[in-house]
Amino acid sequence: MQVTEMPNPRPLSIPRRDLVGGGGSNDGVSSTYLGGDGKSSWPLDSEEKAGERPNPHRKYSKKWFDYAWDHAVEVGRWPRVTYASVGFILIMIWVGIMLTFAKEEVRAQRRNSDYNGSKGQSTGEIADFKLLLKGTLKRFDPIERNLRVSWALVYVENGTTTVQPSGQTVNDTWQVNLYRDVHTVLEDRQASPALLEQAGITQEQLDSRFRVDNITQPPIATLGMHPWDSVDTSIDFNQAKEEVPYAQPLFGYPFDIWQGSIVFAITDRRFSDSLNLTNTGILHLQGAILSDSTLNWRIQLAANDTCEVEAIEAGCELQLNFTGRRPALVRFAAILAVLVNWTSTIGIFLLTCESVVMRRTYILSDTDILGVCVSALFALPSVRAILPGAPDFGAIIDLIGIIPNIIVVSLCTTAVAFSKLAMRRPKNE
């Protein structure tokens, strides 16, 4: 019996691209593009991208989005547009936040220019004549707990709404003695009849006027003669809210609240000299305004004019109460620093647990996690040093956002170090 041998069929030859030589070959069947090292060559060229199959997954599903994003990353155009847009938006948000804080500072300065319900600048309302004190904020020292303010005599003329300095012309030049932390009482001394007649008043009219209670008290300055006349005062500050930990000075940073006060009274120097009576002739000081600002502090002023009180015992002086707070920018920076510290701490803690507890040894071997932990151990405390107006170490922010972070990172560093020491070299090496 004769057996006919069937010829072996010739294998179907599919052209395969030689990515190394740049040409094509017909030897063998291949469904992948191989490079010189036998690995898949990626990404494909533009001709092969154009011939790619469409997204095979259900539209708008998670796999559909993942496939579309992978393809977009391969091309590289829209992902770059995306992260550039996100970066630009974040920068614009930060600029907007800073502009908001700047405007809030301007509004705070405008509020300090208020006096007895009126504005220190033009508001369209006609004001009566007012004699005022204008304080220029110089410096607030939280260590010494005092505020330095420079005071000058200003006024608002009848029919105007603008604060003007005194001593510019003959009509607005006065000689007033300024006293601090005094009380005023009714004048009870007898003046010379000749001096009373020369001054154009009677003894009854003199008895209705106020004087400083201590007739030997020297004035701290004489104001009103020149526009540059001023005097610096140091005002002591203390805790504003009792039994509130986060409001305690320095310890409650950045939510600490301070308070201070001072009392002013002014006398007509020419009037008291004409009667030969010291510290008499109290003038009605109707308010005070503040100008300028202090870095990292918000100082607010509230005035109490006792001359408006009907009771004689109230006297006729100007009581000024100050409140010191951290501005919104300082609070924002402190809270942001705490969030950054805790975000870094939680990230290091999770990385340590995944590598040590879950025994993902490739994290320990391939990633320099020990260097990350050691760097964070020194980097976290340095964040506090750049906080605006930060007090000495020991504030409540250290108990919340510094000390626990250092403890957690230290434990993570120790755990990673012991894990690396316990690692053994593989047997096949």
Buried (B, 14 or more C-beta within 10 A) or exposed (E): EEEEEEEEEEEEEEEBBBBEEEEEEEEEEEEEBBEEEEEEBEEBEEEEEEEEEEBEBEEEEEEBEEBBEEEBEEEEEEEEEEEEEEEEEEEEEEEEEEEEBEEEBEEBBEEBBBBEEBBBEEEEEEBEEBBBBBBBBBEBEBEEBBBBBBBBBBBBBEEEBEBBBBBEEEEBEBBBBBBBEBBBBBBEEEBEEEBBEEBEBEEEEBEEBBBBEEEEBEBBBBBBBBBEBBBEBBBEBEBBBEEEEBBBBBBBBBBBBBBBBBBBBBBBBEBBEBBEBBBBBBBEBBBBBBBEBBEBBBBBBEBBBBBEEEEEEBBBBBBBEBBBBBBBBBBBBBBEBBEEBBEBBEEBBEBBEEBBEEEBEEBBEEEEBBEBBBBBBEEBBEBBEEBBBBBEEEBBBBEEBBBBBBEBBBEBBEBBEEBBEEEEEEEEE
